[in-house]
Amino acid sequence: MLCVGNGFSLGGWMRAVIVANGPMAKPPLGTLVRRGGDLVVCVDGGAAHSLTLGLKPDVVVGDMDSIDPALRQHLMEEGVRMVEFPRRKDETDLELAVRYAVTEGATDLVLLGALGGRIDHTLANLMLLASPELEGVGARIVEGNQEVFLVREEAVIEGKPGDTVSLLPLTEDAAGIYTEGLEYPLRDGVLTFGAARGVSNVLLDPRARVRLKKGLLLVVHHHQERS
C-alpha cells in the first residue's frame, strides 16, 4: 500500500481523528476540521482537547481517570458513547482508542495530543505506529507543525520545499532505501538503528517519495511555520 504523508491512503477511506490527553501546546498542523464521515475518538481526558479544537467527540475510550466528571456527564447527555476499561490493564488508553477506530472501519488515523509530557508515553505512542494492527492503515501523529508516520514499503511526503524531513529506522537495519525529492538522496541505502544519519534531510519538491525493501522507517516531517 502507498501511504501518503498527509495521512490519506489511496482509494476509499474513512478517517478517524483520535485525540489523546497529552500536552497540546499549539493547534495541530493546518486546519483539522471535522469532515463528513470522520470518526472522532477521544482518549479519556483528551475530550477536553477535542472540544477546544472544535471537534465534537463521537466516543470517549479509556479508564476514565483523567476526564473531568462534569465533562463526562455533559458528553453523555449529548449522546457521546463511553467505552470504559479497568485501570489495571495491559494496553494504554491510546492503544485501545486506536484499536477501537480500526475495528470501526477507519483506514486513516490522525493522532493528536500524543507527543510531549512523559517520555515513556511519547516513545510508546511512536512505537504504536509499528503495531501489526496498523499494517494497511494510514496513521500519523500530528503535533503543531510536525507530523510523524511510519513507512513499511513506500510513502509519499507532501509539504513545501525547505521542510525538514528525518528518516529514523525502527528496526536493526532499514535497507534498500530509495528516496526522490530530498536534498540528500539514498540509492539502495541502509539506515542503522541508533545512528543519526537520517536526521534533518530537506524537502526539495512539494512531493517526495521514500521506498524501502527491508525494515521500518519513521518519518518525522517538520513543516515550515504557517504565517
C-alpha angles and dihedrals in degrees: 000000000000111000118204120214094230088065100255121117121210117266128020115351146173117207126215121193109206115196114199127192099247124119114292106194096175138006116285125260115300121338109318098195119167114261129204109278095020117138115217111205118183122202106222107282090015085088088083091054090049093056091046088056091050093250115133109214121240093191140003116215128191146061091300095232096129105036115099109251092227091052091048091052091047092051092048090053087052090056098256111154119238117209104188127192131185118266092237103070141125098240131065118242090249091053090052091049092051090049090049092052093049091048089053089057103263113158096180125046128193111192118200129184091022100120132065128033115066114026093218091054092048093050093045091050092051092049089049087074088069093056113131087230089068096053105123092018123104108230133170137171114223124197118168107304096345131084132186128202139159129248115208098166113340139356142175118223114208124196143092128309107266096037114135117242125185125192113204123181117229093190132058091268131006103201141179091038119173123181133188126189097023125115094233105044128203121211111188085334131172126220115194124214110256096021121109099216094116096053122115105007117163131236111236099182136028088260129038128178132217125190130175136180101203136028134001129293127202112212116207109191118191108196119206114261114273115240 
